[in-house]
Amino acid sequence: MPDQTPSPAPVPGLSEADAQIRLKTEGYNELPRPDRRTPLRILLEVVREPMLALLLGGGAIYLLLGDLKEAVILAVLATLSVAITVIQETRTERVLEALRDLTSPRALVIRDGVRKRITGREVVRGDVLVLAEGDRVPADAVILECRDLQTDESLLTGESVPVRKTTRAGAVHSDRRRPGGDDLPYVFSGSLVVRGTGMGEVVATGIRSEIGKIGHSLSTLETEPPRLQAQTRRLVRVFAMFGAAVSILAVLLYGTMRGGWLDAVLAGIALGMSMLPEEFPVVLAVFMAMGAWRISQARVLTRRAAAIETLGSATVLCTDKTGTLTENQMTIAELRLRNDETFRPRETPGAAMPERFHALAECGILASARDAFDPMDKAFHLLGGERLAGTEHLHDPQWKLMHTYGLRPGLLAMSRVWQSSEDSQPFVVAAKGAPEAIAELCRLGPAELAAVKRSGDAMAAEGLRVLGVARATFAGHTWPASQHEFAFEFAGLVGLADPLRQSVPAAVAECRSAGIRVVMITGDYPATARAIARQAGLDTHDLMTGEELEALSEAELAQRVRTATVFARIMPEQKLRIVEALKANREIVAMTGDGVNDAPSLKAAHIGIAMGGRGTDVAREASSIVLLDDDFGSIVRAVRLGRRIYDNLLKAMGFIFAVHVPIAGLALLPLLFGLPIIFGPIHIAFLEMIIDPVCSLVFEAETEEDDVMRRPPRPPEQPLFSANLIGWSLVQGTLAFALVAVIYLVAIDRGVPEAEVRALTFFSLVLAIVSLIFVNRSFSASLITALRRPNAALAWVLLVVPVMLGVTLLVPSVSALFRFGPLHLDDLALTLGAGIVVLVALEALKSISRGRLSFTLR
């Protein structure tokens, strides 16, 4: 049940009956959830894969033949494949669901003249909200009355500085209902009250609020499809059609020439399985999932795993300023006395503050709320805790707040009156506010006022938020009606800043070395944007404002974004235009952000990167990657990992392509020449569903190439399967097939029993495949260099493969299932020799054409 406060309210608000009617007609105050992929939906997607159909088809044929054992084995392999995929995808969906903030913020409303606390989702249009410091505004509302009300709207505007609010009656521009800007009579859903109190009438909820409009606009944007996934699926379809045609032809030839149509169908299925590179999407999924796991160790959550690979090809990184490049926490950057002497706390961490600055810091603390929500008040208290601890200037809780003068539209300054102890006199009055307002309170002369203005302008040019601070004493018994009646003395100026994250300059430099252009897009003022960009190491010569952007056509904007690196005073819809303009220039765009205002551009970019710590649900839902620690430097680690993944994926895909040549060749060879069939569906399934994926894990674990962050991003149109890669794979596969085929044909010619020929050929093929692993570990390094690289997965493969082969040969039930005969030591030596010959021959060939092969990684 909602909490009720029976205290009288100044306005009656809605009746409970009217509120329930509006709740039914207009819906709950929440954003609609996007469709979720249920386990059943994932299962239906998986069972459409052609390899699964072939496995199940083969199992059905074996069942018709009465071979229950092989039918069960194929069914188990199919079920295992489905289970692994469904579990992985379902786990990902659970992570996404857990990331959402499922709790609804509470709201204090007035209904039937009584204050009542309800969940935020039950707020309706017409409700009267009661707002106080620390409250999260649950819906858009027009302000009926307020006292010194300020809200933080950074989630909607990107600006970290709170904005002042006024009543509808006192507003100059009451028709402008947009977030951002001072002295407007509206508060917006998702913003935070950092100072003062107020009441407002709700004018929009849910999808009709400003935050809701942004969320709704996301549904009109199409997420960029994963290019690698599209390429691999297209390739699999081509192979599937070709393999199906060859399989049908093989079935007809086998059935016509040999009779036994069920055996013919089995042979056709084995041939189809051998020619279908179903491992491509499987390995792609494994690489992306493992990449997501690896990057999660660096506190980065991957919502769409394929985005990691795309990030590796990013050419432009668009970053928000507040909370992304900066810490989203106001700090005191500079104290400046009347004589222009300065002290910068961040430049002297841990050092004592000079005594002459103590009074200025003390006065700023006294002018701030003790239990602060306002970020600037928090900054003063933080400075006091760090620099005034143990001095007489850090006041204990015995100090009593006697009176407060809030900000007024005509005087942008506030004062607090304190009493140091019981019945002590005089009272201490501390004021802070806009420098010109403080100068007015101190009644400075023209020369002093000009000096204060010069100092304030110099600090503002450095991107600082400048406040004046003053001090007075008061010995009267009746509080003056206005702050002007105190005899203030000017104490100095204080510059506040949202400081740059320490990791940002190094991250920006590494992006530059990797050929990635970093662009800053912010809603903040040009001077602040330029100062932060300069600290981050960005080029600040070409700065563009939202007003300039608004005047440009799409074509003109596309031309301008080629050189502009800093965008200031940008509105949310303009961020989206910038991203679209960069994409029109054929750039691969990564966009970072944390606010609702960033969500459309996050979704429109090729890779959206949201901040998880301070980011909104809307931003996270629109993104591909979430930085859980909000560290900009994590983006560079993600780029590095993305490039490593792509490099290793090329090696794995080339390996799989090469492996399919001897597998398909050995399945087709007996059909063409009327020789004994050596491989059935069980052998192909064993190779493709077990050995191939296990071996492919070796490539996923490969360490990165030495120049991974010293080369430019690869061209967006570069295909995964280049002519060089396909050609090199065909060479490897053809050599392996030729060698194993010779062993098979010689064994047949010498009259070796069919079961032994099958075992000999199968073992030779498996060891040739292991040799191809070593060949493909690196395109640019020699075998000796590659062997020096640590790879735990390779060690496991070298241990597991012999064990698995031993089981198929030595365990009678398994040997009978595979229809293997015994192998002698000389047979095993021959299979090992085949693998060594493949390795040596291909390494020699690789050393000759290494330059062309290494180019495939570029």
Residue pairs with C-beta under 8 A, 6 or more apart in sequence:
2 116
2 117
2 118
2 119
2 122
3 116
3 117
3 118
4 114
4 115
4 116
4 117
5 108
5 114
5 115
5 116
5 117
6 114
6 115
7 114
7 115
8 113
9 110
9 113
9 114
9 115
9 128
9 130
10 145
10 199
11 110
11 113
11 128
11 144
11 199
12 110
12 112
12 113
13 109
13 110
13 111
13 112
13 113
13 127
13 128
14 22
14 109
14 111
14 112
14 124
14 126
14 127
14 128
15 111
15 112
16 111
16 112
18 126
19 111
19 122
19 124
19 126
19 127
22 124
22 125
22 126
23 122
23 124
26 124
26 125
26 205
26 206
27 206
28 121
28 122
28 206
29 120
29 121
29 122
29 123
29 124
29 138
29 139
29 189
29 205
29 206
29 209
30 104
30 120
30 121
30 206
31 206
31 207
31 211
31 212
31 215
31 216
31 617
31 618
32 207
34 621
36 93
36 97
37 89
37 93
39 86
39 90
42 85
42 86
42 89
42 90
42 93
43 82
43 86
46 52
46 81
46 82
46 85
46 86
47 82
49 278
49 281
50 236
50 240
50 276
50 278
51 81
51 273
51 276
51 278
51 688
52 78
52 81
52 82
54 269
54 272
54 273
54 276
54 681
55 74
55 75
55 77
55 78
55 81
55 273
55 681
55 685
55 689
56 74
56 75
56 78
57 269
58 74
58 266
58 269
58 270
58 273
58 681
58 685
59 70
59 71
59 72
59 74
59 75
59 78
60 71
61 262
61 265
61 266
61 269
62 68
62 70
62 71
62 74
62 266
62 681
63 71
64 262
65 262
65 266
69 817
70 680
70 681
70 682
70 817
73 682
73 685
73 817
74 681
74 682
74 685
77 685
77 689
80 689
81 282
81 689
85 285
88 285
88 289
92 292
92 305
95 301
96 303
99 301
99 612
99 620
99 626
100 617
100 620
100 621
101 617
104 119
104 120
104 121
105 119
105 120
105 136
105 138
106 117
106 118
106 119
106 120
107 117
107 118
107 119
107 120
107 122
107 123
107 127
107 129
107 138
107 139
108 115
108 116
108 117
108 129
108 130
108 131
108 132
108 135
109 115
109 116
109 117
109 118
109 123
109 127
109 128
109 129
109 130
110 116
110 127
110 128
110 130
110 199
111 127
115 130
120 136
120 138
120 139
123 129
123 138
123 139
123 202
123 205
124 202
124 205
125 139
125 202
125 203
125 204
125 205
126 201
126 202
127 139
127 201
127 202
128 144
128 199
128 200
128 201
128 202
129 137
129 138
129 139
129 141
129 187
129 199
129 200
129 201
129 202
130 197
130 199
131 137
131 146
131 149
131 187
131 193
131 197
131 198
131 199
131 200
132 193
132 197
133 193
133 194
133 195
133 196
133 197
133 369
133 373
134 192
134 193
134 373
135 192
135 193
136 190
136 191
136 192
136 193
137 151
137 187
137 188
137 189
137 190
137 191
137 192
137 193
138 189
139 189
139 202
139 204
139 205
139 209
140 177
140 186
140 187
140 188
140 189
140 202
140 203
140 204
140 205
140 208
140 209
140 210
141 186
141 187
141 200
141 201
141 202
141 203
142 168
142 185
142 186
142 200
142 201
142 203
143 149
143 165
143 166
143 167
143 168
143 185
143 186
143 187
143 198
143 199
143 200
144 167
144 168
144 198
144 199
144 200
144 201
145 167
145 198
145 199
146 165
146 166
146 167
146 196
146 197
146 198
146 199
147 196
147 197
147 198
147 406
148 195
148 196
148 197
148 404
148 406
148 407
148 414
149 164
149 165
149 187
149 193
149 195
149 196
149 197
149 198
150 162
150 163
150 164
150 165
150 193
150 194
150 195
150 196
150 374
150 407
151 162
151 163
151 165
151 187
151 188
151 191
151 192
151 193
151 194
152 160
152 162
152 191
152 192
152 194
152 375
153 159
153 162
153 163
153 179
153 180
153 188
153 191
154 160
154 322
154 323
154 328
154 595
155 190
155 191
155 211
155 594
155 595
155 596
155 597
155 616
156 179
156 180
156 188
156 190
156 191
156 210
156 211
156 214
156 572
156 595
156 596
156 597
157 179
157 180
157 523
157 595
157 597
158 320
158 321
158 322
158 522
158 523
158 524
158 570
158 593
158 595
158 597
158 598
159 180
159 322
159 523
159 524
160 322
160 323
160 326
160 328
160 330
160 375
160 498
160 524
161 375
161 465
162 194
162 195
162 374
162 375
162 376
163 180
163 181
163 182
163 184
164 182
164 183
164 407
165 183
165 184
165 185
165 186
165 187
165 196
165 198
166 183
166 184
166 185
166 409
167 185
168 174
168 185
170 185
170 409
171 183
171 184
171 185
172 183
173 184
174 184
174 185
176 184
177 186
177 203
177 210
178 210
179 188
179 191
179 210
180 523
183 409
186 200
186 203
187 193
187 198
187 200
188 209
188 210
188 211
189 204
189 205
189 209
189 210
189 211
189 212
190 211
190 596
190 616
192 373
193 373
194 373
194 374
194 375
195 369
195 373
195 374
195 377
196 406
204 210
204 212
205 212
206 212
207 213
207 215
207 216
211 596
211 618
214 572
214 596
214 597
214 599
214 600
214 618
215 596
215 599
215 618
217 600
218 599
218 600
218 603
218 618
218 621
218 622
221 600
221 603
221 604
223 304
223 603
224 310
224 605
224 606
226 304
226 306
226 307
226 309
226 310
227 306
227 310
228 284
228 306
228 309
228 649
228 720
229 281
229 284
229 306
231 719
231 720
231 721
232 280
232 281
232 284
232 653
232 720
233 281
235 277
235 280
235 721
236 276
236 277
236 278
236 280
236 281
239 275
239 276
239 277
240 276
242 275
243 271
243 272
243 274
243 275
243 276
244 272
246 271
246 272
246 275
246 668
247 268
247 269
247 271
247 272
247 275
248 268
250 264
250 267
250 268
250 271
250 668
250 671
251 261
251 264
251 265
251 267
251 268
252 264
253 671
254 260
254 263
254 264
254 267
254 268
254 671
255 261
255 264
257 674
258 264
258 674
266 680
266 681
267 667
267 671
267 677
267 680
269 681
270 667
270 677
270 679
270 680
270 681
270 683
270 684
271 664
271 667
271 668
271 671
273 681
273 684
273 685
273 688
274 660
274 663
274 664
274 666
274 667
274 668
274 679
274 684
274 688
275 660
275 664
275 667
277 656
277 657
277 660
278 688
279 656
279 688
279 692
279 693
279 696
280 653
280 656
282 693
283 649
283 652
283 653
283 656
283 693
283 696
284 649
285 305
286 693
286 696
286 697
286 700
287 309
287 645
287 648
287 649
287 652
287 700
288 302
288 305
288 306
288 308
288 309
288 645
289 305
290 697
290 700
291 302
291 305
291 308
291 309
291 641
291 642
291 645
291 700
292 301
292 302
292 305
292 308
294 641
295 302
295 308
295 637
295 638
295 641
296 302
298 634
298 637
298 638
299 627
299 628
299 629
299 631
299 634
300 625
300 626
300 627
300 628
300 634
300 637
300 638
301 612
301 625
301 626
301 627
301 628
302 308
302 624
302 625
302 626
303 620
303 623
303 624
303 625
303 626
304 624
304 625
307 606
307 607
307 608
307 624
307 625
308 625
308 638
308 641
308 642
308 645
309 642
309 645
309 646
309 649
310 588
310 606
310 607
310 624
310 642
311 590
311 607
311 609
311 625
311 638
311 639
311 642
312 639
312 641
312 642
312 643
312 644
312 645
312 646
312 713
313 588
313 642
313 646
313 713
313 714
313 716
314 516
314 588
314 589
314 590
314 606
314 607
314 639
314 642
314 713
315 515
315 516
315 517
315 587
315 588
315 589
315 713
315 716
316 516
316 517
316 518
316 519
316 582
316 587
316 588
316 589
316 590
317 511
317 516
317 517
317 518
317 519
317 590
317 591
317 592
317 635
318 519
318 520
318 521
318 575
318 578
318 579
318 582
318 589
318 590
318 591
318 592
318 601
318 605
319 325
319 518
319 519
319 520
319 521
319 591
319 592
319 593
319 632
320 520
320 521
320 522
320 592
320 593
320 594
320 595
320 598
321 520
321 521
321 522
321 524
321 528
321 529
321 532
322 328
322 498
322 522
322 523
322 524
322 594
322 595
323 594
323 595
323 611
323 614
323 630
324 592
324 593
324 594
324 611
324 630
324 632
325 500
325 501
325 504
325 520
325 532
325 536
325 632
326 498
326 499
326 500
326 501
326 532
327 498
327 499
327 500
327 501
328 498
328 594
328 614
328 630
329 375
329 378
329 379
329 498
329 499
330 375
330 376
330 378
330 379
330 465
330 496
330 497
330 498
331 345
331 346
331 379
331 382
331 383
331 496
331 497
331 498
331 499
332 345
332 361
332 364
332 379
332 380
332 382
332 383
332 494
332 495
332 496
333 344
333 345
333 346
333 464
333 495
333 496
333 497
333 499
334 342
334 343
334 344
334 459
334 462
334 464
334 493
334 494
334 495
335 342
335 343
335 344
335 345
335 357
335 360
335 361
335 492
335 493
335 494
335 495
336 342
336 455
336 459
336 492
336 493
336 494
336 495
337 356
337 357
337 360
337 492
338 448
338 451
338 490
338 492
340 451
340 455
341 356
343 353
343 354
343 357
345 353
345 383
345 386
345 387
346 499
352 387
353 361
353 387
353 388
358 388
358 391
358 393
359 393
359 471
359 491
360 469
360 491
360 492
360 494
361 380
361 383
361 384
361 387
361 388
361 393
362 384
362 388
362 393
362 394
362 395
363 430
363 432
363 469
363 470
363 471
363 491
364 380
364 383
364 430
364 432
364 467
364 469
364 494
365 380
365 381
365 383
365 384
365 388
365 394
365 395
365 430
366 395
366 416
366 418
366 428
366 430
366 471
367 380
367 414
367 415
367 416
367 430
367 431
367 432
367 469
368 374
368 376
368 377
368 380
368 381
368 416
368 432
369 377
369 416
370 401
372 378
372 380
372 381
376 465
376 467
376 496
379 496
380 494
384 393
384 394
385 394
388 394
395 418
395 420
398 420
398 421
399 418
399 419
399 420
399 421
400 418
400 419
400 422
401 416
401 417
401 418
402 417
402 418
402 419
402 427
403 416
403 417
403 479
404 414
404 415
404 416
404 417
405 414
405 415
405 416
405 431
405 482
405 483
406 414
407 413
407 414
407 433
411 433
411 437
411 440
411 441
411 483
411 484
412 433
412 434
412 437
413 431
413 432
413 433
413 434
413 437
413 438
413 441
413 468
413 483
414 431
414 432
414 433
415 429
415 430
415 431
415 483
415 486
416 429
416 430
416 431
417 427
417 428
417 429
417 474
417 479
418 427
418 428
418 429
418 430
419 427
419 428
420 428
425 475
426 473
426 474
426 475
427 473
427 474
427 475
428 471
428 473
429 471
429 472
429 473
429 474
429 486
429 488
430 469
430 470
430 471
431 438
431 441
431 469
431 470
431 471
431 472
431 483
431 486
431 488
432 438
432 467
432 468
432 469
432 470
432 494
433 467
433 468
434 467
434 468
435 452
435 453
435 456
435 466
435 467
435 468
435 493
436 449
436 452
436 453
436 468
437 468
438 467
438 468
438 469
438 470
438 488
438 490
439 448
439 449
439 452
439 468
439 490
440 484
441 470
441 483
441 484
441 486
441 488
442 470
442 488
442 489
442 490
443 488
444 452
444 490
448 490
452 468
452 490
452 493
455 493
456 466
456 468
456 493
459 466
459 493
459 495
460 466
460 527
461 527
461 531
462 495
462 527
462 531
463 497
463 527
463 528
463 529
463 530
463 531
463 532
464 495
464 496
464 497
464 528
464 531
465 495
465 496
465 497
465 528
466 493
466 494
466 495
466 496
467 493
467 494
467 495
467 496
468 490
468 492
468 493
468 494
469 491
469 492
469 493
469 494
470 488
470 489
470 490
470 491
471 488
471 489
471 491
472 486
472 487
472 488
472 489
473 487
474 480
474 486
480 486
497 531
498 532
500 532
500 535
500 536
501 631
501 632
501 633
503 631
503 632
503 633
504 535
504 536
504 537
504 632
504 633
505 535
505 536
505 537
506 633
507 632
507 633
507 635
507 636
508 518
508 536
508 537
508 538
509 537
510 636
510 709
511 517
511 518
511 636
511 639
512 518
512 537
513 709
513 710
514 639
514 643
514 709
514 710
514 711
514 712
514 713
515 711
515 712
515 713
516 639
516 713
517 565
518 536
518 538
518 565
519 561
519 564
519 565
519 566
519 567
519 578
519 582
520 529
520 532
520 533
520 536
520 538
520 565
520 566
520 567
521 567
521 570
521 575
521 578
521 601
522 528
522 529
522 532
522 567
522 568
522 570
523 568
523 569
523 570
523 571
523 597
524 568
524 569
525 568
525 569
526 543
526 545
526 568
526 569
528 568
529 543
529 566
529 567
529 568
530 540
530 543
530 566
530 568
533 539
533 540
533 543
533 565
533 566
534 540
538 565
538 566
539 565
540 565
540 566
542 563
542 564
542 565
542 566
543 564
543 565
543 566
543 567
543 568
544 560
544 564
544 566
544 567
544 568
545 567
545 568
545 569
545 570
546 567
546 568
546 569
546 570
546 571
546 574
547 569
549 557
549 567
549 570
549 574
549 577
549 578
550 574
552 560
554 577
554 580
554 581
554 584
557 577
557 578
557 581
558 581
558 584
558 585
560 581
561 578
561 581
561 582
561 585
562 585
567 574
567 578
570 578
571 597
572 597
572 598
572 600
572 601
573 600
575 597
575 598
575 600
575 601
576 600
576 601
576 604
578 601
579 589
579 591
579 601
579 604
579 605
580 604
582 589
583 589
583 604
583 605
583 606
586 716
588 606
588 607
588 713
588 716
589 605
589 606
589 607
590 605
590 606
590 607
590 608
590 609
590 635
591 598
591 601
591 602
591 604
591 605
591 607
591 608
591 609
592 598
592 609
592 610
592 611
592 627
592 632
592 635
593 599
593 601
593 602
593 608
593 609
593 610
593 611
593 615
593 619
594 610
594 611
594 614
594 615
594 616
594 619
594 630
595 615
595 616
595 619
596 616
596 618
596 619
598 610
598 619
598 622
599 616
599 618
599 619
599 621
599 622
600 622
601 608
602 608
602 609
602 610
602 619
602 622
602 623
603 622
603 623
607 624
607 625
608 622
608 623
608 624
608 625
609 623
609 624
609 625
609 626
609 627
609 635
609 638
610 619
610 620
610 622
610 623
610 625
610 626
610 627
611 619
611 626
611 627
611 630
612 620
612 626
612 627
612 628
612 629
612 630
613 628
613 629
613 630
614 630
615 626
615 630
620 626
625 638
627 634
627 635
639 709
640 704
640 708
640 709
643 704
643 708
643 709
644 702
644 703
644 704
644 705
644 708
645 700
646 714
647 702
647 704
647 705
647 708
647 857
648 699
648 700
648 702
649 699
649 720
650 720
650 725
650 779
650 856
650 857
651 699
651 702
651 776
651 777
651 778
651 779
652 696
652 699
652 700
652 776
653 720
653 721
653 725
654 725
654 728
654 729
654 732
654 776
655 695
655 696
655 699
655 729
655 772
655 773
655 776
656 692
656 696
657 721
657 725
657 726
657 729
657 730
657 733
658 728
658 729
658 730
658 732
658 733
658 736
658 772
658 776
659 687
659 692
659 733
659 736
659 769
659 772
660 733
661 729
661 730
661 732
661 733
661 734
661 736
661 737
662 733
662 736
662 737
662 740
662 741
662 765
662 768
663 679
663 684
663 687
663 688
663 765
665 733
665 737
665 741
666 678
666 679
666 737
666 740
666 741
666 744
666 761
666 765
667 679
667 684
669 675
669 741
669 744
670 676
670 677
670 678
671 677
675 748
676 748
676 754
676 757
678 744
678 754
678 757
678 758
678 761
678 762
679 758
679 762
680 819
682 817
682 818
683 762
683 818
686 818
687 765
687 766
687 769
690 804
691 766
691 769
691 801
691 804
692 769
694 797
694 800
694 801
695 769
695 770
695 773
695 797
695 801
697 793
697 797
698 773
698 777
698 791
698 793
698 794
698 797
699 773
699 776
699 777
700 793
701 791
701 792
701 793
701 794
702 777
702 778
702 789
702 791
703 789
703 790
703 791
705 778
705 780
705 857
711 858
714 858
722 856
724 852
724 853
724 855
724 856
725 856
728 849
728 853
728 856
731 842
731 845
732 772
732 775
732 776
732 842
735 838
735 841
735 842
736 765
736 768
736 769
736 771
736 772
736 838
739 764
739 768
739 834
739 837
739 838
740 761
740 764
740 765
740 768
740 834
743 760
743 761
743 764
743 830
743 831
743 834
744 757
744 760
744 761
744 764
747 756
747 757
747 760
747 761
748 757
752 760
753 821
754 821
755 819
755 820
755 821
756 820
756 821
756 822
756 823
756 827
757 821
758 818
758 819
758 820
758 821
759 809
759 818
759 820
759 821
759 822
759 823
759 827
760 823
760 827
760 830
760 831
762 808
762 818
762 820
763 805
763 809
763 823
763 827
763 828
763 831
764 830
764 831
764 834
764 835
766 801
766 805
767 831
767 832
767 834
767 835
768 834
768 835
768 838
770 797
770 798
770 801
770 835
771 835
771 836
771 838
771 839
771 842
772 838
772 842
773 794
773 797
774 783
774 786
774 787
774 839
775 783
775 838
775 839
775 842
775 843
775 846
777 786
777 789
777 791
777 794
778 785
778 786
778 789
779 850
779 853
779 854
779 856
779 857
780 850
780 853
780 854
780 857
781 789
782 843
782 847
783 839
783 843
807 814
808 814
808 815
808 818
808 820
809 815
809 820
809 822
809 823
823 831
846 853
